[in-house]
């Protein structure tokens, strides 16, 4: 039986999928590139945060800020040094490049950090809040609030700031944007940096729930499903898609077995593609040929 408690837990789990999906959407909105290394960026960010907290002996918020700063530099360099070199090539080539990056990052993480599981001590480890008979731990509430805040921030940035509008113009036509005086290359690197930063926040928020290891980047595949379900070019859609996938996964876990739980995000993806191929908030684009 699906209860209010299950639905609320699904919202919390889906929030983290939505946060990683936000990274997919940000890059796609600006460069029309699907970054399949998004989950690995989340994993690296979480590992950097645990390293800063464990070895540098700094607090949670300082470790989070340091990890975000480091991963933003990494994200910007990935665009400037690697992705920019294949600009203009077929999309398939760029997708395969990001897949290769994902494997490389996972291998490097295995060499540097090893297979051990780590965690981050957070201010949200104790306590729970709720209403009536429905309650969630502070850790899960931090996922919901953090995801909603970042999605709202990114939505406002893309819609109302000069940089956000310039990024959207660059995604529509990079050549035209360049001739209009928009520094396209700089803005694209900034988007990759911001995407890596958002993924780092997702990894740190998720750390108390799944613990941190080199394989946690696999969550990126579920986040990809969430991005497609919500509409791959929609920032609010990333959050909604994540919540839909999270609820489906939690309900499948409670009513069926683990096999159905693991398959549920992709079953939801297939169902949405059959009914509404552009996603829940996606726009239908028609081209004349």
C-alpha positions as a printed Julia matrix, in Angstrom:
289×3 Matrix{Float64}:
  0.0    0.0     0.0
  1.32   3.43   -0.98
  1.19   5.79    2.01
  1.91   9.47    2.59
  5.15   8.43    4.3
  6.28   6.59    1.15
  5.4    9.55   -1.04
  7.36  11.97    1.17
 10.35   9.64    1.21
 10.09   9.4    -2.58
 10.15  13.19   -2.83
 13.33  13.26   -0.72
 15.05  10.54   -2.77
 13.88  12.13   -6.0
 15.24  15.49   -4.94
 18.8   14.25   -5.26
 18.05  12.81   -8.69
 16.61  16.19   -9.59
 19.73  17.97   -8.36
 22.03  15.83  -10.52
 19.54  16.13  -13.4
 19.87  19.9   -13.01
 23.53  19.53  -14.03
 22.47  17.66  -17.18
 19.92  20.36  -18.02
 22.26  23.3   -17.43
 24.83  21.98  -19.9
 22.23  20.95  -22.44
 20.45  24.32  -22.29
 23.7   26.15  -22.95
 25.65  23.87  -25.28
 23.16  21.18  -26.37
 25.59  18.56  -25.04
 24.52  15.54  -22.98
 27.19  15.05  -20.32
 27.21  11.41  -19.27
 30.04  12.15  -16.83
 27.65  14.11  -14.58
 27.37  11.31  -12.03
 31.15  11.02  -11.83
 31.46  14.76  -11.21
 29.1   14.26   -8.26
 31.22  11.35   -7.03
 34.48  13.31   -7.3
 32.94  16.29   -5.52
 31.77  14.11   -2.63
 35.22  12.47   -2.36
 36.95  15.86   -2.35
 34.6   17.05    0.4
 35.29  13.97    2.55
 39.02  14.49    2.04
 38.84  18.13    3.08
 36.71  17.29    6.1
 38.77  14.26    7.14
 42.34  15.31    6.43
 42.21  19.09    6.51
 40.02  18.89    9.63
 37.72  21.69    8.6
 34.01  21.96    9.26
 31.15  20.75    7.09
 30.33  24.08    5.48
 33.98  24.91    4.78
 34.52  21.44    3.27
 31.42  21.88    1.11
 32.52  25.32   -0.1
 36.06  24.09   -0.77
 34.84  21.06   -2.7
 32.45  23.19   -4.78
 35.26  25.63   -5.62
 37.66  22.85   -6.61
 35.09  21.03   -8.72
 34.03  24.24  -10.45
 37.64  24.64  -11.58
 37.63  20.99  -12.74
 34.36  21.49  -14.63
 35.63  24.63  -16.34
 38.86  22.89  -17.34
 36.96  19.9   -18.76
 35.18  22.25  -21.14
 38.2   24.4   -21.99
 40.71  21.57  -22.43
 38.6   18.65  -23.68
 35.05  19.47  -24.81
 36.04  22.59  -26.73
 38.43  20.54  -28.86
 35.54  18.58  -30.38
 33.19  21.52  -30.9
 31.51  21.21  -34.27
 31.84  17.45  -34.42
 28.69  15.24  -34.5
 26.79  15.0   -31.21
 27.48  11.28  -31.08
 31.22  11.97  -30.85
 30.74  14.35  -27.93
 28.44  11.89  -26.12
 31.03   9.15  -26.49
 33.69  11.55  -25.22
 31.7   12.25  -22.05
 31.21   8.51  -21.55
 34.96   8.05  -21.84
 35.47  10.88  -19.34
 33.17   9.1   -16.9
 35.27   5.92  -17.04
 38.51   7.88  -16.71
 37.26   9.82  -13.68
 36.05   6.63  -12.0
 39.42   4.97  -12.61
 41.35   7.98  -11.31
 39.15   8.08   -8.21
 39.81   4.36   -7.62
 43.57   4.97   -7.83
 43.58   8.06   -5.6
 40.95   7.16   -2.99
 40.72   3.38   -3.28
 37.59   1.26   -2.86
 36.89   2.29    0.74
 33.53   3.76    1.68
 33.56   7.19    3.3
 31.03   9.54    4.81
 30.69  13.17    5.84
 29.51  14.24    9.26
 26.78  16.78    8.61
 24.69  19.15   10.76
 21.65  17.17    9.61
 22.61  13.77   11.04
 20.22  13.92   13.98
 16.6   14.85   14.46
 13.48  14.48   12.36
 10.57  16.66   11.38
  7.14  15.99   10.0
  3.44  16.41   10.48
  0.97  13.94   11.95
  2.2   10.4    11.41
  4.46  11.43    8.51
  8.05  12.19    9.41
 11.45  12.47    7.73
 14.95  12.73    9.13
 16.8   16.03    8.92
 19.1   14.47    6.33
 16.22  13.89    3.92
 14.78  17.35    4.58
 18.18  18.82    3.68
 17.94  17.03    0.32
 14.52  18.51   -0.39
 15.35  22.06    0.71
 18.79  22.1    -0.91
 17.46  20.84   -4.23
 14.53  23.26   -4.3
 16.8   26.21   -3.46
 19.38  25.38   -6.14
 16.73  24.72   -8.81
 15.1   28.08   -8.03
 18.49  29.84   -8.1
 19.43  28.33  -11.47
 15.99  29.06  -12.94
 16.19  32.72  -11.92
 19.78  32.96  -13.17
 18.91  31.59  -16.62
 15.71  33.62  -16.95
 16.55  37.02  -15.5
 20.31  37.59  -15.53
 22.33  38.9   -18.43
 24.69  35.93  -18.28
 21.78  33.47  -18.25
 20.17  35.05  -21.29
 23.52  35.09  -23.07
 23.94  31.38  -22.35
 20.53  30.65  -23.84
 21.37  32.75  -26.89
 24.59  30.8   -27.33
 22.68  27.51  -27.17
 20.31  28.7   -29.92
 23.03  29.81  -32.32
 26.63  30.02  -31.16
 27.86  31.75  -34.31
 25.19  34.46  -34.13
 25.84  34.91  -30.4
 29.57  35.3   -31.09
 28.94  38.01  -33.7
 26.68  39.8   -31.24
 29.64  40.15  -28.9
 28.82  37.33  -26.48
 31.99  35.55  -25.21
 30.55  32.12  -25.99
 33.59  30.07  -24.96
 33.87  31.78  -21.59
 30.18  31.33  -20.84
 30.19  27.67  -21.81
 33.11  27.02  -19.46
 31.18  28.86  -16.76
 28.18  26.57  -17.31
 30.35  23.47  -16.99
 31.86  24.92  -13.82
 28.43  25.65  -12.35
 27.19  22.18  -13.32
 30.13  20.57  -11.55
 29.46  22.72   -8.49
 25.79  21.72   -8.38
 26.75  18.04   -8.71
 29.19  18.44   -5.83
 26.43  19.81   -3.6
 24.31  16.82   -4.62
 27.09  14.39   -3.69
 27.68  15.99   -0.29
 23.96  16.11    0.55
 23.62  12.48   -0.52
 26.69  11.29    1.42
 24.88  10.47    4.69
 22.27   8.42    2.8
 24.32   6.21    0.47
 27.86   6.84    1.77
 30.66   7.97   -0.53
 32.55   5.58   -2.81
 33.87   5.46   -6.35
 30.71   3.75   -7.63
 28.18   6.33   -6.44
 28.38   8.01   -9.86
 25.98   5.33  -11.13
 23.24   7.55   -9.72
 23.88   9.71  -12.77
 21.96   7.23  -14.94
 18.85   7.62  -12.79
 19.34  11.38  -12.89
 19.53  11.2   -16.68
 16.17   9.41  -16.67
 14.82  12.16  -14.41
 16.08  14.87  -16.78
 14.39  13.22  -19.76
 11.14  12.67  -17.85
 11.0   16.32  -16.8
 11.99  17.69  -20.21
 15.68  17.89  -20.98
 15.72  21.66  -21.52
 13.63  22.57  -18.46
 15.15  23.46  -15.08
 11.84  23.02  -13.17
 11.41  19.82  -15.17
 14.64  18.45  -13.69
 13.19  18.75  -10.19
  9.79  17.36  -11.17
 11.35  14.51  -13.14
 13.57  13.64  -10.19
 10.59  13.56   -7.84
  8.58  11.36  -10.23
 11.49   8.92  -10.54
 12.14   8.97   -6.79
  8.52   8.24   -5.89
  8.37   5.42   -8.45
 11.55   3.89   -7.02
 10.48   4.1    -3.37
  7.01   2.72   -4.1
  8.47  -0.14   -6.16
 10.87  -0.93   -3.32
  8.08  -1.03   -0.76
  5.58  -3.05   -2.8
  7.85  -5.3    -4.9
 11.46  -6.46   -4.87
 14.83  -4.83   -5.54
 14.79  -5.82   -9.2
 11.66  -3.71   -9.74
 13.15  -0.88   -7.68
 16.23  -0.76   -9.9
 14.15  -0.97  -13.07
 11.49   1.55  -12.05
 13.32   4.76  -13.16
 13.77   3.38  -16.66
 10.22   2.04  -16.85
  8.99   5.52  -15.98
 11.33   6.92  -18.64
  9.93   4.58  -21.29
  6.33   5.35  -20.31
  6.87   9.11  -20.53
  8.67   8.82  -23.87
  5.76   6.84  -25.28
  3.14   9.31  -24.06
  5.02  12.62  -24.23
  8.41  12.26  -25.99
  9.52  15.82  -25.14
  9.07  15.2   -21.4
  6.65  16.74  -18.92
  7.89  20.34  -19.31
  9.67  19.95  -22.63
  8.71  21.94  -25.7
  7.9   20.4   -29.03
 10.23  21.73  -31.72
  9.18  21.29  -35.32
 11.59  21.7   -38.2
 10.7   22.12  -41.85
 12.71  20.04  -44.3
